[in-house]
Amino acid sequence: MSKIFHSLKNTFIEGAIFLLPLLIVFVVLTKTTEALRGLSTKIASLFGLKSFIGISGGTIISALIIICICMLCGFFSRYSYFKSLYEWMDNGLQKHLPGYTLYREMAMETLEIREEVLPFENAAWIEKDNRWQPGFVVDSSTDNKCIVFVPTAGNVKEGEIYLIESNKVHSLPHADLKAFRTSINNLGKGLLNFEGGDPLQATSEEDDSIRR
């Protein structure tokens, strides 16, 4: 059942994205809403649907029509002919309609569900100015140096990139990257819960072993 639901959801999203150029044209022409409202009201009256849980029959029918159109276009978008048609419309709108690309990308981010892949080797604590900061190892070299990214607390999409020596990096190879990033975004809440997540304790244990 979950597979069927997932497939239908993906089909709906594909159809909505496929419809995006047409929907923008309809918005520019300002005719879609009026035409759909009149049609949906007639259909609702035909079936005697005046309202349901406080929602008018016309609104319900409009929503069903939009869902059906998106599902239908989702199926069509899987065929090469319709994909070519979509690309032709999309390219034309990008050339001749100012601002289309910006709104298209915003809509794509809202509609399209993608599995985010973080470009990091592992989470880590990074020593800088005698302080430990949470961040990520982006790349490491054979000469004991690392490229690290230290996000801004509360806004993990921004931060700073450093080239540092690997002995200033306390790696957390078992930490989930997304969970670690979420903790940074939540101003550090939960960072010490990750396995091996306290660099001060690890440093203290190393010092004790050296003394012995």
Rosetta constraint file for C-alpha pairs under 8 A:
AtomPair CA 1 CA 5 HARMONIC 6.28 0.50
AtomPair CA 2 CA 6 HARMONIC 6.03 0.50
AtomPair CA 3 CA 7 HARMONIC 6.09 0.50
AtomPair CA 4 CA 8 HARMONIC 6.16 0.50
AtomPair CA 5 CA 9 HARMONIC 6.03 0.50
AtomPair CA 6 CA 10 HARMONIC 6.19 0.50
AtomPair CA 7 CA 11 HARMONIC 6.17 0.50
AtomPair CA 8 CA 12 HARMONIC 6.16 0.50
AtomPair CA 8 CA 71 HARMONIC 7.96 0.50
AtomPair CA 9 CA 13 HARMONIC 6.28 0.50
AtomPair CA 10 CA 14 HARMONIC 6.10 0.50
AtomPair CA 11 CA 15 HARMONIC 6.13 0.50
AtomPair CA 11 CA 71 HARMONIC 6.08 0.50
AtomPair CA 11 CA 74 HARMONIC 4.94 0.50
AtomPair CA 11 CA 75 HARMONIC 6.64 0.50
AtomPair CA 12 CA 16 HARMONIC 6.17 0.50
AtomPair CA 12 CA 67 HARMONIC 7.47 0.50
AtomPair CA 12 CA 70 HARMONIC 5.57 0.50
AtomPair CA 12 CA 71 HARMONIC 4.86 0.50
AtomPair CA 12 CA 74 HARMONIC 5.80 0.50
AtomPair CA 13 CA 17 HARMONIC 6.21 0.50
AtomPair CA 13 CA 70 HARMONIC 7.64 0.50
AtomPair CA 13 CA 74 HARMONIC 7.18 0.50
AtomPair CA 13 CA 111 HARMONIC 6.19 0.50
AtomPair CA 13 CA 112 HARMONIC 6.45 0.50
AtomPair CA 14 CA 18 HARMONIC 6.00 0.50
AtomPair CA 14 CA 70 HARMONIC 7.85 0.50
AtomPair CA 14 CA 73 HARMONIC 7.68 0.50
AtomPair CA 14 CA 74 HARMONIC 4.84 0.50
AtomPair CA 14 CA 77 HARMONIC 7.13 0.50
AtomPair CA 15 CA 19 HARMONIC 6.05 0.50
AtomPair CA 15 CA 69 HARMONIC 7.74 0.50
AtomPair CA 15 CA 70 HARMONIC 4.44 0.50
AtomPair CA 15 CA 71 HARMONIC 5.66 0.50
AtomPair CA 15 CA 72 HARMONIC 6.89 0.50
AtomPair CA 15 CA 73 HARMONIC 4.53 0.50
AtomPair CA 15 CA 74 HARMONIC 3.35 0.50
AtomPair CA 15 CA 75 HARMONIC 7.11 0.50
AtomPair CA 15 CA 76 HARMONIC 7.92 0.50
AtomPair CA 15 CA 77 HARMONIC 6.81 0.50
AtomPair CA 16 CA 20 HARMONIC 6.25 0.50
AtomPair CA 16 CA 70 HARMONIC 5.22 0.50
AtomPair CA 16 CA 71 HARMONIC 7.97 0.50
AtomPair CA 16 CA 73 HARMONIC 7.54 0.50
AtomPair CA 16 CA 74 HARMONIC 7.13 0.50
AtomPair CA 16 CA 111 HARMONIC 7.54 0.50
AtomPair CA 17 CA 108 HARMONIC 6.82 0.50
AtomPair CA 17 CA 111 HARMONIC 7.23 0.50
AtomPair CA 17 CA 112 HARMONIC 7.86 0.50
AtomPair CA 18 CA 73 HARMONIC 6.64 0.50
AtomPair CA 18 CA 74 HARMONIC 6.93 0.50
AtomPair CA 18 CA 77 HARMONIC 6.47 0.50
AtomPair CA 18 CA 86 HARMONIC 6.53 0.50
AtomPair CA 19 CA 23 HARMONIC 5.97 0.50
AtomPair CA 19 CA 70 HARMONIC 7.15 0.50
AtomPair CA 19 CA 73 HARMONIC 7.01 0.50
AtomPair CA 20 CA 24 HARMONIC 6.21 0.50
AtomPair CA 20 CA 104 HARMONIC 7.37 0.50
AtomPair CA 21 CA 25 HARMONIC 6.39 0.50
AtomPair CA 21 CA 86 HARMONIC 7.77 0.50
AtomPair CA 21 CA 89 HARMONIC 6.56 0.50
AtomPair CA 21 CA 90 HARMONIC 5.83 0.50
AtomPair CA 21 CA 93 HARMONIC 7.14 0.50
AtomPair CA 22 CA 26 HARMONIC 6.20 0.50
AtomPair CA 23 CA 27 HARMONIC 6.15 0.50
AtomPair CA 24 CA 28 HARMONIC 6.19 0.50
AtomPair CA 25 CA 29 HARMONIC 6.22 0.50
AtomPair CA 26 CA 30 HARMONIC 5.98 0.50
AtomPair CA 26 CA 31 HARMONIC 6.33 0.50
AtomPair CA 26 CA 32 HARMONIC 5.67 0.50
AtomPair CA 27 CA 31 HARMONIC 7.19 0.50
AtomPair CA 27 CA 32 HARMONIC 6.99 0.50
AtomPair CA 30 CA 34 HARMONIC 7.99 0.50
AtomPair CA 31 CA 35 HARMONIC 6.23 0.50
AtomPair CA 32 CA 36 HARMONIC 5.96 0.50
AtomPair CA 33 CA 37 HARMONIC 5.91 0.50
AtomPair CA 34 CA 38 HARMONIC 6.35 0.50
AtomPair CA 35 CA 39 HARMONIC 6.37 0.50
AtomPair CA 36 CA 40 HARMONIC 5.90 0.50
AtomPair CA 36 CA 62 HARMONIC 6.57 0.50
AtomPair CA 37 CA 41 HARMONIC 6.03 0.50
AtomPair CA 37 CA 58 HARMONIC 6.64 0.50
AtomPair CA 37 CA 59 HARMONIC 7.71 0.50
AtomPair CA 37 CA 62 HARMONIC 6.88 0.50
AtomPair CA 38 CA 42 HARMONIC 6.36 0.50
AtomPair CA 39 CA 43 HARMONIC 6.27 0.50
AtomPair CA 40 CA 44 HARMONIC 5.99 0.50
AtomPair CA 40 CA 57 HARMONIC 7.84 0.50
AtomPair CA 40 CA 58 HARMONIC 4.87 0.50
AtomPair CA 40 CA 59 HARMONIC 7.27 0.50
AtomPair CA 40 CA 61 HARMONIC 5.27 0.50
AtomPair CA 40 CA 62 HARMONIC 5.46 0.50
AtomPair CA 41 CA 45 HARMONIC 6.11 0.50
AtomPair CA 41 CA 57 HARMONIC 6.97 0.50
AtomPair CA 41 CA 58 HARMONIC 4.44 0.50
AtomPair CA 41 CA 61 HARMONIC 7.66 0.50
AtomPair CA 42 CA 46 HARMONIC 6.11 0.50
AtomPair CA 42 CA 58 HARMONIC 7.86 0.50
AtomPair CA 43 CA 47 HARMONIC 6.45 0.50
AtomPair CA 43 CA 58 HARMONIC 7.70 0.50
AtomPair CA 43 CA 61 HARMONIC 7.26 0.50
AtomPair CA 44 CA 48 HARMONIC 5.99 0.50
AtomPair CA 44 CA 49 HARMONIC 4.92 0.50
AtomPair CA 44 CA 50 HARMONIC 6.69 0.50
AtomPair CA 44 CA 57 HARMONIC 5.33 0.50
AtomPair CA 44 CA 58 HARMONIC 5.71 0.50
AtomPair CA 44 CA 61 HARMONIC 6.52 0.50
AtomPair CA 45 CA 49 HARMONIC 5.96 0.50
AtomPair CA 45 CA 50 HARMONIC 6.94 0.50
AtomPair CA 45 CA 57 HARMONIC 7.88 0.50
AtomPair CA 49 CA 57 HARMONIC 5.14 0.50
AtomPair CA 50 CA 56 HARMONIC 5.92 0.50
AtomPair CA 50 CA 57 HARMONIC 4.73 0.50
AtomPair CA 50 CA 58 HARMONIC 7.67 0.50
AtomPair CA 51 CA 55 HARMONIC 5.26 0.50
AtomPair CA 51 CA 56 HARMONIC 4.17 0.50
AtomPair CA 51 CA 57 HARMONIC 4.66 0.50
AtomPair CA 52 CA 56 HARMONIC 6.46 0.50
AtomPair CA 52 CA 57 HARMONIC 6.84 0.50
AtomPair CA 55 CA 59 HARMONIC 6.77 0.50
AtomPair CA 55 CA 60 HARMONIC 6.96 0.50
AtomPair CA 56 CA 60 HARMONIC 6.49 0.50
AtomPair CA 57 CA 61 HARMONIC 6.18 0.50
AtomPair CA 58 CA 62 HARMONIC 6.09 0.50
AtomPair CA 59 CA 63 HARMONIC 6.25 0.50
AtomPair CA 60 CA 64 HARMONIC 6.30 0.50
AtomPair CA 61 CA 65 HARMONIC 6.09 0.50
AtomPair CA 62 CA 66 HARMONIC 6.24 0.50
AtomPair CA 63 CA 67 HARMONIC 6.22 0.50
AtomPair CA 64 CA 68 HARMONIC 6.11 0.50
AtomPair CA 65 CA 69 HARMONIC 6.11 0.50
AtomPair CA 66 CA 70 HARMONIC 6.14 0.50
AtomPair CA 67 CA 71 HARMONIC 6.14 0.50
AtomPair CA 68 CA 72 HARMONIC 6.08 0.50
AtomPair CA 69 CA 73 HARMONIC 6.08 0.50
AtomPair CA 70 CA 74 HARMONIC 5.93 0.50
AtomPair CA 71 CA 75 HARMONIC 6.48 0.50
AtomPair CA 72 CA 76 HARMONIC 6.36 0.50
AtomPair CA 73 CA 77 HARMONIC 5.91 0.50
AtomPair CA 74 CA 78 HARMONIC 7.04 0.50
AtomPair CA 75 CA 79 HARMONIC 7.82 0.50
AtomPair CA 76 CA 82 HARMONIC 6.19 0.50
AtomPair CA 77 CA 82 HARMONIC 5.50 0.50
AtomPair CA 77 CA 83 HARMONIC 5.50 0.50
AtomPair CA 78 CA 82 HARMONIC 7.46 0.50
AtomPair CA 78 CA 83 HARMONIC 6.99 0.50
AtomPair CA 79 CA 83 HARMONIC 6.24 0.50
AtomPair CA 80 CA 84 HARMONIC 6.12 0.50
AtomPair CA 81 CA 85 HARMONIC 6.32 0.50
AtomPair CA 82 CA 86 HARMONIC 6.06 0.50
AtomPair CA 83 CA 87 HARMONIC 6.20 0.50
AtomPair CA 84 CA 88 HARMONIC 6.14 0.50
AtomPair CA 85 CA 89 HARMONIC 6.32 0.50
AtomPair CA 86 CA 90 HARMONIC 5.96 0.50
AtomPair CA 87 CA 91 HARMONIC 5.95 0.50
AtomPair CA 88 CA 92 HARMONIC 6.16 0.50
AtomPair CA 89 CA 93 HARMONIC 6.20 0.50
AtomPair CA 90 CA 94 HARMONIC 6.27 0.50
AtomPair CA 91 CA 95 HARMONIC 6.36 0.50
AtomPair CA 92 CA 96 HARMONIC 6.21 0.50
AtomPair CA 93 CA 97 HARMONIC 5.15 0.50
AtomPair CA 93 CA 100 HARMONIC 6.68 0.50
AtomPair CA 94 CA 98 HARMONIC 7.29 0.50
AtomPair CA 94 CA 100 HARMONIC 5.88 0.50
AtomPair CA 94 CA 101 HARMONIC 5.87 0.50
AtomPair CA 99 CA 103 HARMONIC 6.49 0.50
AtomPair CA 100 CA 104 HARMONIC 5.87 0.50
AtomPair CA 101 CA 105 HARMONIC 6.17 0.50
AtomPair CA 102 CA 106 HARMONIC 6.37 0.50
AtomPair CA 103 CA 107 HARMONIC 6.10 0.50
AtomPair CA 104 CA 108 HARMONIC 6.05 0.50
AtomPair CA 105 CA 109 HARMONIC 6.16 0.50
AtomPair CA 106 CA 110 HARMONIC 6.40 0.50
AtomPair CA 107 CA 111 HARMONIC 6.06 0.50
AtomPair CA 108 CA 112 HARMONIC 5.49 0.50
AtomPair CA 109 CA 113 HARMONIC 7.63 0.50
AtomPair CA 118 CA 177 HARMONIC 7.39 0.50
AtomPair CA 118 CA 178 HARMONIC 7.80 0.50
AtomPair CA 119 CA 138 HARMONIC 6.67 0.50
AtomPair CA 120 CA 136 HARMONIC 6.14 0.50
AtomPair CA 120 CA 137 HARMONIC 5.74 0.50
AtomPair CA 120 CA 138 HARMONIC 4.56 0.50
AtomPair CA 120 CA 139 HARMONIC 7.34 0.50
AtomPair CA 120 CA 177 HARMONIC 7.93 0.50
AtomPair CA 121 CA 136 HARMONIC 7.31 0.50
AtomPair CA 121 CA 137 HARMONIC 5.51 0.50
AtomPair CA 121 CA 138 HARMONIC 5.63 0.50
AtomPair CA 121 CA 139 HARMONIC 6.60 0.50
AtomPair CA 122 CA 136 HARMONIC 5.85 0.50
AtomPair CA 122 CA 137 HARMONIC 5.55 0.50
AtomPair CA 122 CA 138 HARMONIC 7.61 0.50
AtomPair CA 122 CA 171 HARMONIC 6.87 0.50
AtomPair CA 122 CA 172 HARMONIC 6.43 0.50
AtomPair CA 122 CA 173 HARMONIC 5.52 0.50
AtomPair CA 122 CA 174 HARMONIC 7.99 0.50
AtomPair CA 122 CA 175 HARMONIC 7.39 0.50
AtomPair CA 122 CA 177 HARMONIC 6.75 0.50
AtomPair CA 123 CA 134 HARMONIC 7.73 0.50
AtomPair CA 123 CA 135 HARMONIC 6.06 0.50
AtomPair CA 123 CA 136 HARMONIC 4.45 0.50
AtomPair CA 123 CA 137 HARMONIC 6.27 0.50
AtomPair CA 123 CA 171 HARMONIC 6.16 0.50
AtomPair CA 123 CA 172 HARMONIC 5.30 0.50
AtomPair CA 123 CA 173 HARMONIC 6.66 0.50
AtomPair CA 123 CA 175 HARMONIC 6.34 0.50
AtomPair CA 123 CA 176 HARMONIC 7.70 0.50
AtomPair CA 123 CA 177 HARMONIC 6.06 0.50
AtomPair CA 123 CA 180 HARMONIC 6.98 0.50
AtomPair CA 124 CA 134 HARMONIC 6.04 0.50
AtomPair CA 124 CA 135 HARMONIC 5.42 0.50
AtomPair CA 124 CA 136 HARMONIC 5.31 0.50
AtomPair CA 124 CA 137 HARMONIC 6.58 0.50
AtomPair CA 124 CA 169 HARMONIC 6.46 0.50
AtomPair CA 124 CA 170 HARMONIC 5.41 0.50
AtomPair CA 124 CA 171 HARMONIC 4.19 0.50
AtomPair CA 124 CA 172 HARMONIC 5.17 0.50
AtomPair CA 124 CA 173 HARMONIC 7.95 0.50
AtomPair CA 125 CA 132 HARMONIC 5.86 0.50
AtomPair CA 125 CA 133 HARMONIC 5.42 0.50
AtomPair CA 125 CA 134 HARMONIC 4.57 0.50
AtomPair CA 125 CA 135 HARMONIC 5.94 0.50
AtomPair CA 125 CA 136 HARMONIC 7.71 0.50
AtomPair CA 125 CA 169 HARMONIC 5.88 0.50
AtomPair CA 125 CA 170 HARMONIC 4.97 0.50
AtomPair CA 125 CA 171 HARMONIC 6.37 0.50
AtomPair CA 125 CA 172 HARMONIC 7.79 0.50
AtomPair CA 125 CA 197 HARMONIC 7.84 0.50
AtomPair CA 125 CA 199 HARMONIC 6.71 0.50
AtomPair CA 126 CA 132 HARMONIC 5.32 0.50
AtomPair CA 126 CA 133 HARMONIC 5.10 0.50
AtomPair CA 126 CA 134 HARMONIC 6.16 0.50
AtomPair CA 126 CA 135 HARMONIC 6.51 0.50
AtomPair CA 126 CA 148 HARMONIC 7.97 0.50
AtomPair CA 126 CA 150 HARMONIC 7.95 0.50
AtomPair CA 126 CA 168 HARMONIC 5.98 0.50
AtomPair CA 126 CA 169 HARMONIC 4.74 0.50
AtomPair CA 126 CA 170 HARMONIC 6.33 0.50
AtomPair CA 127 CA 131 HARMONIC 5.42 0.50
AtomPair CA 127 CA 132 HARMONIC 4.45 0.50
AtomPair CA 127 CA 133 HARMONIC 6.33 0.50
AtomPair CA 127 CA 168 HARMONIC 5.10 0.50
AtomPair CA 127 CA 169 HARMONIC 6.34 0.50
AtomPair CA 128 CA 132 HARMONIC 6.27 0.50
AtomPair CA 128 CA 133 HARMONIC 7.20 0.50
AtomPair CA 128 CA 168 HARMONIC 7.76 0.50
AtomPair CA 132 CA 199 HARMONIC 7.40 0.50
AtomPair CA 133 CA 150 HARMONIC 7.19 0.50
AtomPair CA 134 CA 150 HARMONIC 6.52 0.50
AtomPair CA 134 CA 151 HARMONIC 7.72 0.50
AtomPair CA 134 CA 184 HARMONIC 7.22 0.50
AtomPair CA 135 CA 148 HARMONIC 6.99 0.50
AtomPair CA 135 CA 149 HARMONIC 5.66 0.50
AtomPair CA 135 CA 150 HARMONIC 4.36 0.50
AtomPair CA 135 CA 151 HARMONIC 6.17 0.50
AtomPair CA 136 CA 148 HARMONIC 5.58 0.50
AtomPair CA 136 CA 149 HARMONIC 5.24 0.50
AtomPair CA 136 CA 150 HARMONIC 6.51 0.50
AtomPair CA 137 CA 146 HARMONIC 6.82 0.50
AtomPair CA 137 CA 147 HARMONIC 6.12 0.50
AtomPair CA 137 CA 148 HARMONIC 4.49 0.50
AtomPair CA 137 CA 149 HARMONIC 6.45 0.50
AtomPair CA 137 CA 171 HARMONIC 7.89 0.50
AtomPair CA 138 CA 146 HARMONIC 7.49 0.50
AtomPair CA 138 CA 147 HARMONIC 5.42 0.50
AtomPair CA 138 CA 148 HARMONIC 5.26 0.50
AtomPair CA 138 CA 149 HARMONIC 6.57 0.50
AtomPair CA 139 CA 146 HARMONIC 5.76 0.50
AtomPair CA 139 CA 147 HARMONIC 5.08 0.50
AtomPair CA 139 CA 148 HARMONIC 7.08 0.50
AtomPair CA 140 CA 144 HARMONIC 7.37 0.50
AtomPair CA 140 CA 145 HARMONIC 5.93 0.50
AtomPair CA 140 CA 146 HARMONIC 4.28 0.50
AtomPair CA 140 CA 147 HARMONIC 6.16 0.50
AtomPair CA 141 CA 145 HARMONIC 5.53 0.50
AtomPair CA 141 CA 146 HARMONIC 6.27 0.50
AtomPair CA 144 CA 165 HARMONIC 5.90 0.50
AtomPair CA 144 CA 166 HARMONIC 5.18 0.50
AtomPair CA 144 CA 167 HARMONIC 7.69 0.50
AtomPair CA 145 CA 163 HARMONIC 6.90 0.50
AtomPair CA 145 CA 164 HARMONIC 5.66 0.50
AtomPair CA 145 CA 165 HARMONIC 4.36 0.50
AtomPair CA 145 CA 166 HARMONIC 4.99 0.50
AtomPair CA 146 CA 163 HARMONIC 5.68 0.50
AtomPair CA 146 CA 164 HARMONIC 5.48 0.50
AtomPair CA 146 CA 165 HARMONIC 6.06 0.50
AtomPair CA 146 CA 166 HARMONIC 5.72 0.50
AtomPair CA 147 CA 161 HARMONIC 6.96 0.50
AtomPair CA 147 CA 162 HARMONIC 5.72 0.50
AtomPair CA 147 CA 163 HARMONIC 4.70 0.50
AtomPair CA 147 CA 164 HARMONIC 6.62 0.50
AtomPair CA 148 CA 161 HARMONIC 5.63 0.50
AtomPair CA 148 CA 162 HARMONIC 5.33 0.50
AtomPair CA 148 CA 163 HARMONIC 6.50 0.50
AtomPair CA 148 CA 164 HARMONIC 7.51 0.50
AtomPair CA 149 CA 159 HARMONIC 6.83 0.50
AtomPair CA 149 CA 160 HARMONIC 5.73 0.50
AtomPair CA 149 CA 161 HARMONIC 4.54 0.50
AtomPair CA 149 CA 162 HARMONIC 6.53 0.50
AtomPair CA 150 CA 159 HARMONIC 5.44 0.50
AtomPair CA 150 CA 160 HARMONIC 5.32 0.50
AtomPair CA 150 CA 161 HARMONIC 6.37 0.50
AtomPair CA 150 CA 162 HARMONIC 8.00 0.50
AtomPair CA 151 CA 155 HARMONIC 7.12 0.50
AtomPair CA 151 CA 156 HARMONIC 4.86 0.50
AtomPair CA 151 CA 157 HARMONIC 6.84 0.50
AtomPair CA 151 CA 158 HARMONIC 5.67 0.50
AtomPair CA 151 CA 159 HARMONIC 4.01 0.50
AtomPair CA 151 CA 160 HARMONIC 6.48 0.50
AtomPair CA 151 CA 184 HARMONIC 7.60 0.50
AtomPair CA 152 CA 156 HARMONIC 5.42 0.50
AtomPair CA 152 CA 157 HARMONIC 7.57 0.50
AtomPair CA 152 CA 158 HARMONIC 5.67 0.50
AtomPair CA 152 CA 159 HARMONIC 4.83 0.50
AtomPair CA 152 CA 160 HARMONIC 7.89 0.50
AtomPair CA 152 CA 184 HARMONIC 7.86 0.50
AtomPair CA 152 CA 185 HARMONIC 7.88 0.50
AtomPair CA 153 CA 184 HARMONIC 5.53 0.50
AtomPair CA 153 CA 185 HARMONIC 5.52 0.50
AtomPair CA 153 CA 186 HARMONIC 7.35 0.50
AtomPair CA 153 CA 187 HARMONIC 5.29 0.50
AtomPair CA 153 CA 188 HARMONIC 7.35 0.50
AtomPair CA 154 CA 184 HARMONIC 6.57 0.50
AtomPair CA 154 CA 185 HARMONIC 4.12 0.50
AtomPair CA 154 CA 186 HARMONIC 5.84 0.50
AtomPair CA 154 CA 187 HARMONIC 5.49 0.50
AtomPair CA 155 CA 185 HARMONIC 5.70 0.50
AtomPair CA 156 CA 181 HARMONIC 6.85 0.50
AtomPair CA 156 CA 184 HARMONIC 6.95 0.50
AtomPair CA 156 CA 185 HARMONIC 5.71 0.50
AtomPair CA 164 CA 168 HARMONIC 7.02 0.50
AtomPair CA 165 CA 169 HARMONIC 7.45 0.50
AtomPair CA 170 CA 199 HARMONIC 6.33 0.50
AtomPair CA 172 CA 194 HARMONIC 7.92 0.50
AtomPair CA 172 CA 195 HARMONIC 7.15 0.50
AtomPair CA 172 CA 196 HARMONIC 6.44 0.50
AtomPair CA 172 CA 197 HARMONIC 6.79 0.50
AtomPair CA 174 CA 195 HARMONIC 6.94 0.50
AtomPair CA 175 CA 179 HARMONIC 7.74 0.50
AtomPair CA 175 CA 180 HARMONIC 6.80 0.50
AtomPair CA 175 CA 194 HARMONIC 6.12 0.50
AtomPair CA 175 CA 195 HARMONIC 6.78 0.50
AtomPair CA 176 CA 180 HARMONIC 6.05 0.50
AtomPair CA 177 CA 181 HARMONIC 6.10 0.50
AtomPair CA 178 CA 182 HARMONIC 6.09 0.50
AtomPair CA 179 CA 183 HARMONIC 6.31 0.50
AtomPair CA 180 CA 184 HARMONIC 6.48 0.50
AtomPair CA 180 CA 191 HARMONIC 6.79 0.50
AtomPair CA 181 CA 185 HARMONIC 6.21 0.50
AtomPair CA 182 CA 186 HARMONIC 6.17 0.50
AtomPair CA 183 CA 187 HARMONIC 6.60 0.50
AtomPair CA 183 CA 188 HARMONIC 5.14 0.50
AtomPair CA 183 CA 189 HARMONIC 5.35 0.50
AtomPair CA 183 CA 190 HARMONIC 5.76 0.50
AtomPair CA 183 CA 191 HARMONIC 5.92 0.50
AtomPair CA 184 CA 188 HARMONIC 4.68 0.50
AtomPair CA 184 CA 189 HARMONIC 7.18 0.50
AtomPair CA 184 CA 191 HARMONIC 7.41 0.50
AtomPair CA 190 CA 194 HARMONIC 7.58 0.50
AtomPair CA 191 CA 197 HARMONIC 6.70 0.50
AtomPair CA 192 CA 197 HARMONIC 5.05 0.50
AtomPair CA 192 CA 198 HARMONIC 5.85 0.50
AtomPair CA 193 CA 197 HARMONIC 6.52 0.50
AtomPair CA 196 CA 202 HARMONIC 7.59 0.50
AtomPair CA 198 CA 202 HARMONIC 6.48 0.50
AtomPair CA 199 CA 203 HARMONIC 6.03 0.50
AtomPair CA 200 CA 204 HARMONIC 6.16 0.50
AtomPair CA 201 CA 205 HARMONIC 6.21 0.50
AtomPair CA 202 CA 206 HARMONIC 6.27 0.50
AtomPair CA 203 CA 207 HARMONIC 6.26 0.50
AtomPair CA 204 CA 208 HARMONIC 6.28 0.50
AtomPair CA 205 CA 209 HARMONIC 6.28 0.50
AtomPair CA 206 CA 210 HARMONIC 6.31 0.50
AtomPair CA 207 CA 211 HARMONIC 6.35 0.50
AtomPair CA 208 CA 212 HARMONIC 6.39 0.50
